Amino acid sequence: MPTPTVQLMTRMLRASGGIAITASHNPPQWNALKFVSARGLFLTKRQGRKVLERHDRGAFRHADYAHQGPAIDLPGATAAHVAAI
């Protein structure tokens, strides 16, 4: 789904955060993960720095497939976004 829809759904579903994966229209060096806060906004520079610092310290907990949360299919997400606009 489009990045703005990820942002809206993160907020509407009251998720702790969201991640949009960019790729299709970008050259490989610009492919990225876009992290979204619980408010549905991109992380601030400070929040982003904290994520990178945790990564660099190895402070992330890694979960194998059996211990990850469920994937949620939201086939009406884009339509809900358009309706919200």
ROTIDO-170245 format. One record per residue: residue in three letters; x, y, z of N, C-alpha, C in turn. Coordinates in nm, 2 decimals. Example, Ala and Ser with C-alpha at 12.3 -4.5 7.8 and 13.67 -1.06 7.14 Angstrom:
BEGIN
["ALA"; [1.32; -0.57; 0.78]; [1.23; -0.45; 0.78]; [1.32; -0.33; 0.78]]
["SER"; [1.28; -0.22; 0.71]; [1.37; -0.11; 0.71]; [1.29; 0.00; 0.79]]
END
This chain:
BEGIN
["MET"; [0.08; -0.12; 0.00]; [0.00; 0.00; 0.00]; [0.09; 0.12; 0.00]]
["PRO"; [0.04; 0.24; -0.04]; [0.12; 0.36; -0.04]; [0.16; 0.40; 0.10]]
["THR"; [0.28; 0.46; 0.11]; [0.33; 0.51; 0.24]; [0.23; 0.59; 0.32]]
["PRO"; [0.15; 0.68; 0.26]; [0.06; 0.76; 0.34]; [-0.05; 0.67; 0.40]]
["THR"; [-0.08; 0.56; 0.33]; [-0.18; 0.46; 0.38]; [-0.13; 0.39; 0.50]]
["VAL"; [0.00; 0.35; 0.50]; [0.07; 0.29; 0.61]; [0.06; 0.38; 0.73]]
["GLN"; [0.08; 0.51; 0.71]; [0.08; 0.61; 0.82]; [-0.06; 0.61; 0.88]]
["LEU"; [-0.16; 0.62; 0.79]; [-0.30; 0.63; 0.84]; [-0.34; 0.51; 0.92]]
["MET"; [-0.31; 0.39; 0.86]; [-0.35; 0.26; 0.92]; [-0.28; 0.24; 1.05]]
["THR"; [-0.15; 0.28; 1.06]; [-0.08; 0.27; 1.19]; [-0.16; 0.35; 1.30]]
["ARG"; [-0.20; 0.47; 1.27]; [-0.27; 0.55; 1.37]; [-0.41; 0.49; 1.39]]
["MET"; [-0.48; 0.45; 1.29]; [-0.62; 0.40; 1.30]; [-0.63; 0.27; 1.38]]
["LEU"; [-0.53; 0.18; 1.36]; [-0.52; 0.05; 1.42]; [-0.46; 0.06; 1.56]]
["ARG"; [-0.42; 0.18; 1.60]; [-0.35; 0.20; 1.73]; [-0.23; 0.11; 1.75]]
["ALA"; [-0.15; 0.10; 1.64]; [-0.03; 0.02; 1.64]; [0.08; 0.09; 1.71]]
["SER"; [0.18; 0.02; 1.76]; [0.29; 0.09; 1.82]; [0.38; 0.16; 1.72]]
["GLY"; [0.37; 0.12; 1.60]; [0.44; 0.19; 1.49]; [0.42; 0.11; 1.36]]
["GLY"; [0.48; 0.16; 1.26]; [0.47; 0.10; 1.13]; [0.60; 0.11; 1.05]]
["ILE"; [0.61; 0.03; 0.95]; [0.72; 0.04; 0.86]; [0.67; 0.03; 0.71]]
["ALA"; [0.71; 0.12; 0.63]; [0.68; 0.12; 0.49]; [0.81; 0.08; 0.42]]
["ILE"; [0.80; -0.01; 0.33]; [0.92; -0.05; 0.25]; [0.91; 0.01; 0.11]]
["THR"; [1.01; 0.09; 0.08]; [1.01; 0.16; -0.05]; [1.10; 0.07; -0.14]]
["ALA"; [1.06; 0.08; -0.27]; [1.14; 0.00; -0.37]; [1.11; 0.03; -0.51]]
["SER"; [0.98; 0.00; -0.55]; [0.94; -0.02; -0.69]; [0.99; 0.09; -0.78]]
["HIS"; [0.98; 0.22; -0.75]; [1.01; 0.32; -0.85]; [1.15; 0.39; -0.82]]
["ASN"; [1.22; 0.33; -0.72]; [1.35; 0.39; -0.68]; [1.46; 0.31; -0.73]]
["PRO"; [1.58; 0.37; -0.76]; [1.70; 0.30; -0.79]; [1.74; 0.22; -0.66]]
["PRO"; [1.81; 0.11; -0.67]; [1.84; 0.03; -0.55]; [1.90; 0.10; -0.44]]
["GLN"; [1.99; 0.20; -0.46]; [2.06; 0.27; -0.35]; [1.96; 0.36; -0.27]]
["TRP"; [1.84; 0.38; -0.32]; [1.74; 0.46; -0.25]; [1.63; 0.37; -0.19]]
["ASN"; [1.63; 0.24; -0.20]; [1.54; 0.16; -0.14]; [1.56; 0.17; 0.01]]
["ALA"; [1.45; 0.17; 0.09]; [1.47; 0.19; 0.23]; [1.35; 0.14; 0.31]]
["LEU"; [1.36; 0.15; 0.44]; [1.25; 0.13; 0.53]; [1.22; 0.27; 0.59]]
["LYS"; [1.09; 0.30; 0.59]; [1.04; 0.42; 0.64]; [0.97; 0.39; 0.77]]
["PHE"; [1.02; 0.44; 0.89]; [0.96; 0.41; 1.02]; [0.86; 0.51; 1.05]]
["VAL"; [0.75; 0.46; 1.10]; [0.63; 0.55; 1.14]; [0.60; 0.53; 1.29]]
["SER"; [0.58; 0.64; 1.35]; [0.54; 0.64; 1.50]; [0.40; 0.60; 1.52]]
["ALA"; [0.36; 0.57; 1.64]; [0.22; 0.54; 1.67]; [0.13; 0.64; 1.63]]
["ARG"; [0.17; 0.77; 1.62]; [0.09; 0.88; 1.58]; [0.07; 0.88; 1.42]]
["GLY"; [0.14; 0.79; 1.35]; [0.12; 0.78; 1.21]; [0.21; 0.88; 1.14]]
["LEU"; [0.31; 0.93; 1.21]; [0.41; 1.03; 1.15]; [0.54; 0.97; 1.14]]
["PHE"; [0.62; 1.01; 1.04]; [0.76; 0.97; 1.03]; [0.83; 1.00; 1.16]]
["LEU"; [0.93; 0.92; 1.19]; [1.01; 0.95; 1.31]; [1.08; 1.08; 1.30]]
["THR"; [1.09; 1.15; 1.41]; [1.17; 1.27; 1.40]; [1.32; 1.24; 1.39]]
["LYS"; [1.40; 1.33; 1.37]; [1.55; 1.31; 1.36]; [1.60; 1.25; 1.49]]
["ARG"; [1.55; 1.29; 1.60]; [1.59; 1.24; 1.73]; [1.55; 1.10; 1.75]]
["GLN"; [1.42; 1.07; 1.71]; [1.37; 0.93; 1.73]; [1.45; 0.84; 1.63]]
["GLY"; [1.48; 0.88; 1.51]; [1.55; 0.80; 1.42]; [1.69; 0.77; 1.47]]
["ARG"; [1.76; 0.88; 1.53]; [1.89; 0.86; 1.59]; [1.88; 0.75; 1.70]]
["LYS"; [1.78; 0.75; 1.78]; [1.76; 0.65; 1.89]; [1.75; 0.51; 1.83]]
["VAL"; [1.68; 0.50; 1.72]; [1.67; 0.37; 1.66]; [1.80; 0.32; 1.61]]
["LEU"; [1.88; 0.41; 1.54]; [2.01; 0.37; 1.49]; [2.11; 0.34; 1.61]]
["GLU"; [2.10; 0.42; 1.72]; [2.19; 0.39; 1.83]; [2.16; 0.25; 1.89]]
["ARG"; [2.03; 0.22; 1.90]; [1.99; 0.09; 1.96]; [2.04; -0.02; 1.86]]
["HIS"; [2.03; 0.00; 1.73]; [2.08; -0.10; 1.64]; [2.23; -0.12; 1.65]]
["ASP"; [2.30; 0.00; 1.66]; [2.45; -0.01; 1.67]; [2.50; -0.08; 1.80]]
["ARG"; [2.42; -0.06; 1.91]; [2.45; -0.13; 2.03]; [2.41; -0.28; 2.04]]
["GLY"; [2.34; -0.32; 1.93]; [2.29; -0.45; 1.93]; [2.17; -0.47; 2.03]]
["ALA"; [2.10; -0.37; 2.06]; [2.00; -0.37; 2.17]; [1.86; -0.41; 2.12]]
["PHE"; [1.85; -0.45; 1.99]; [1.72; -0.50; 1.94]; [1.70; -0.65; 1.97]]
["ARG"; [1.59; -0.68; 2.01]; [1.55; -0.83; 2.03]; [1.52; -0.88; 1.90]]
["HIS"; [1.57; -0.99; 1.86]; [1.54; -1.05; 1.73]; [1.45; -1.17; 1.76]]
["ALA"; [1.34; -1.18; 1.69]; [1.25; -1.29; 1.71]; [1.25; -1.38; 1.58]]
["ASP"; [1.25; -1.51; 1.61]; [1.24; -1.60; 1.49]; [1.09; -1.60; 1.45]]
["TYR"; [1.07; -1.66; 1.33]; [0.94; -1.66; 1.27]; [0.83; -1.70; 1.37]]
["ALA"; [0.85; -1.80; 1.45]; [0.75; -1.86; 1.54]; [0.71; -1.76; 1.65]]
["HIS"; [0.80; -1.66; 1.68]; [0.77; -1.57; 1.79]; [0.74; -1.43; 1.74]]
["GLN"; [0.71; -1.41; 1.62]; [0.67; -1.28; 1.57]; [0.51; -1.27; 1.58]]
["GLY"; [0.47; -1.15; 1.58]; [0.32; -1.12; 1.59]; [0.26; -1.16; 1.45]]
["PRO"; [0.13; -1.16; 1.45]; [0.06; -1.20; 1.33]; [0.07; -1.09; 1.22]]
["ALA"; [0.07; -1.14; 1.10]; [0.05; -1.05; 0.98]; [-0.10; -1.02; 0.97]]
["ILE"; [-0.13; -0.90; 0.94]; [-0.27; -0.86; 0.92]; [-0.29; -0.81; 0.78]]
["ASP"; [-0.38; -0.88; 0.71]; [-0.41; -0.84; 0.57]; [-0.52; -0.73; 0.58]]
["LEU"; [-0.50; -0.62; 0.52]; [-0.60; -0.51; 0.52]; [-0.63; -0.47; 0.38]]
["PRO"; [-0.71; -0.56; 0.31]; [-0.75; -0.53; 0.17]; [-0.82; -0.40; 0.14]]
["GLY"; [-0.89; -0.35; 0.24]; [-0.96; -0.23; 0.22]; [-0.89; -0.10; 0.27]]
["ALA"; [-0.76; -0.12; 0.30]; [-0.69; 0.00; 0.36]; [-0.68; 0.12; 0.27]]
["THR"; [-0.65; 0.09; 0.14]; [-0.64; 0.21; 0.05]; [-0.77; 0.27; 0.03]]
["ALA"; [-0.88; 0.20; 0.02]; [-1.01; 0.25; 0.00]; [-1.05; 0.33; 0.13]]
["ALA"; [-1.01; 0.28; 0.25]; [-1.04; 0.36; 0.37]; [-0.97; 0.49; 0.37]]
["HIS"; [-0.84; 0.49; 0.32]; [-0.76; 0.61; 0.32]; [-0.83; 0.71; 0.22]]
["VAL"; [-0.87; 0.67; 0.11]; [-0.93; 0.76; 0.01]; [-1.06; 0.81; 0.07]]
["ALA"; [-1.14; 0.73; 0.14]; [-1.26; 0.78; 0.20]; [-1.23; 0.88; 0.31]]
["ALA"; [-1.12; 0.86; 0.39]; [-1.08; 0.95; 0.49]; [-1.04; 1.09; 0.44]]
["ILE"; [-0.99; 1.09; 0.32]; [-0.95; 1.21; 0.26]; [-1.07; 1.29; 0.21]]
END
